[in-house]
Amino acid sequence: MGEWSKLAKRLEDSLRLRTFPVAIKLFENVEEMEKIEKLRKPDFKQTLFQMIGLARVYGWTMGATVEDFISPSCAAIIGLCELSEIFSKGILYAGLWHGKEEDAQKKGESIVTIPAGKYKAVAIGPLSRERFEPDIVIIYGNPAQMQRIINGLQWEDYEPFQFFHVGETGCGDSIARCYITKKPSLSIPCYGERRYGYAMDDELNIAIPSEMIEKLIRGMDGLQRSGIRYPIPYFGMEADQSPGIMAIVTYKHD
């Protein structure tokens, strides 16, 4: 502890983020989660992305167990319980999100969850508050900000990233997939995330393993030095682009 607030400030400043980067941690026992300073428990049952919204917009540190979630799928995504058959077999999705039962079943089988049985509680709060050591950091931003994050992660130890979208259930695409693969996971906010978590029309999110945040900062610093920054300056679609391209090349080799 002690460095997360500095890293969060670097992220916020470099990316000019609209909302706080959010730290997420899973706990094997409830008592450890309840030791967190200024922890808020929901006064009523909530969705997972509702809690994330309260953390990233209001700056609250939320703590929850399986009983605090209005939908069992929210708790199942982060491993607090098993995913029930109404979701895993796509029963709920038939006629709602998919016209045929077989398509709904395929969707249910595609949902990614953290395996149940190990974790009993979750804490969600602004990374800058440093109230716990995060497992995952989730950042919301526009497509250009997401591009800068991905470029920053590729600055050293390059690897191509592959992202998935199963449809509704964006939390599985981002949080669960990131946790399982230990790789960054970009997601398009789903309907529920927008309706209950207030994700905006221009926002994407990316879940990043906490151990990769320093690598991200180093990468964005490298991009900054080479003249690749956010916001991206427009050069003009009708203008001769060669001066702008040469300016980047010249800046890099000065």
N, C-alpha and C positions, 0 to 999 in steps of 0.2 A: 504494500500500500504506500501511498505518498506520491506516486508518479502518474496515476490515472487522471488526476485533474489537469496536469500539465499536458498530457497527451490529448485529452478531450479539448482543451483550449486550442491546441495546434490544429486539430481536426476542424473545429468550428471556424477558426480564423482562415485557414487555407481554403476551405470549401465554402465559406460564407453560408453556413447551414441555417435553415429556418427554425429548426427544432434541435433539442439536445440529442447527441448520440446516447443510445440506451444500453446499459449493462444488464445482462441476464445471467443468473446463477441458479443451478439446481442443487437441492439439498437432500441428503439421505435421511435426515431427521428434522422434524419441525422445530425442535428446540433451538438448533443452530440458526435457523432462519429468523426465529423470533428475537434473537440477540441483536439484530441489526438496529442501529440507532435511527430513531425517527421513522420507524417502519409503520406503514398504514395498511391495515387489513380492510378489504371491501366491506361496506355497510350492507351490501346486497350482492347477489350473485352477478358476476360480470363475465364478459368475454375476455380472451387473452389479449386481443388487440385493443380492447378498451383500457386494460391496465397499461399496455405499452403506450397508448395515447396519453394517459395521465402522466406517465413518466417523461415522455419526450416534449410535451407541451406545457404541463403544469410544473414539472420538476419534482413530482412526488416519487417516493420510494415505496413501491407496493410489494406486499408479501401475500402469498396465497397457497392454499392446499386444494385438494381435489374438490372439496365441498364448496369452495368459493366460486366455482365456474358455473355459469348458467347452462353451458353446453358441455356434455362429457367429451365431445371431440376436442375441445380446447385443452382439457387436462390430458387427454390421450396423446395429443401431438407432442407434448413435452414430457411424456413418460410417467405421468402421475397415475395413470390407470390404463387398462386395455381399451382399444378402440372397439366399440360395440358394433354388432353386425348391421345395425341400421345404417352405419357409415361404411364399414369395411366391405359389405356386400352391395353397397350402393342403393339400399332400399329407399332411403330418403331422397335420393337424387332422381329416381325414375319419375318422369312426368314433370319434374321441376327444372332440372338442369339438362336432362337428356330425354330424347323422345322414345328411346327403346330401353327395355330393362337390361339387355346385354351391354349396352353402352354405359348405363349407370353402374353396372357391376364392374366393368373395366375401370371406371373412374374410382370406385371404392377401393379396388385392389391397387391403385396407383398412389394412394395417400401414403406419405412418408411420416412415420412416427418414431420418436425415441423409445426404445424397448422399455416396457413397464416392469416394475418390480424393484428397482433400485432407488428411485427418488420419491420423496414424500412432499416436497414443497419447492416453491420457486420464489425468487426475489427479482424484481424488475425496477430499475431506477436510473437516473441520469448518471452517465459515466463520470462526470465531473464531481459528483458528490463523494465518491470514494468510500461508500459505506459497505462494500463487500468486493471481493476479488471476482471479476466476471469470468464466466465460461465463454460467453459470446457477446459481441457488441453488434448492435443493429443500428444502421444509419439510414435515414430517409433523405431523399434529395431528388432533384430533377435529373433527366437523362444525362446532361452534361456533367453534373457532379458525380454521377455514377461512373461515367466514362473516366473521369479523373481518378477516382478511387481504383478502378481496375488497372489503369495505366500505372498508378503508383505501386500497386501490388506486383506488377510485372517488371518494375525497374531493375530488380535483381532476382536471380534464380527464376528466370522467365519460365512461365508455363501458360498454355492456352486454357481458358476457363470455359466450362460448359454449364449452361443453366437450364432449368426445367420449369415447366408450368403445367400443373395437372388440372388447372381450372379453378373452381372454388376450393378453398383451403390453402390460402397463401402462406399461412404459418408453417405448414409442413414443408413447402418449397423453400422457405428461407431458414427458419430456426432449426427444425428437425434435420433437414438435409445437411446444413452446416455442421451441426453437432455430430452427426454420424460420420460424415466424410472428412471432417477437419479441414474443409476447403471453404472459401467464400461462396456464398450462394445468393445470387441476385433474384429478386422476385417482383412480379407485377402485383400490386395490392389487389386482393380479391374483393368481391362484393361486400362480404361481411366486414372486412377490414375498413372499407370506405364508409359503410353505413354505421358501424359501431365504434370504429377506432379513428374516424375522421381523417383517413388518408385522403389527400387532395388529388384532383384530376391529373396534376402534373408530376406526381410523386411516384418514384420507385423506392424499393428498399433493398439493402444488402446486409446479410448477416456474415460476420467475420469472426473467426476464432480469435479469442483475446490475445493469444501469443503472436498473432500476425499484425497487431496494431502498430508496434514500433517499426516493423518492416514497411508498413504502409506510409508512415510518417517520413521515413528515410526516402522512400520512392517519390513522394510528393515534393520533398525538398530538392531531389535531383531534377525533377521536372521543372520546378520553379527556377532553378539555376540555368536550365537550358532554354528558358523563355516560354515554356508551356504552362499556362496558368489558368485559373478560373477567377472571374468569368472570361470566356473566350472572346477576344475582340473580333468584331466583324470587319472584314476587309473590303466588302462590296462586291456583289455578284457581277456587276457590269464593268468592274475595273480590271486592268491588267494585273494578274495575280503574282507575276514574277517578283516585283519588289518585296512583297510580303513574305514569299517563300525564301528569297535570298536573305532577308533580314534575320530569319530564324537560323539559317545555316551560318551566317556571319557571326551572329550572337554566340552560337555554340562553339565556334572555333576561335573566338577572340581570347 
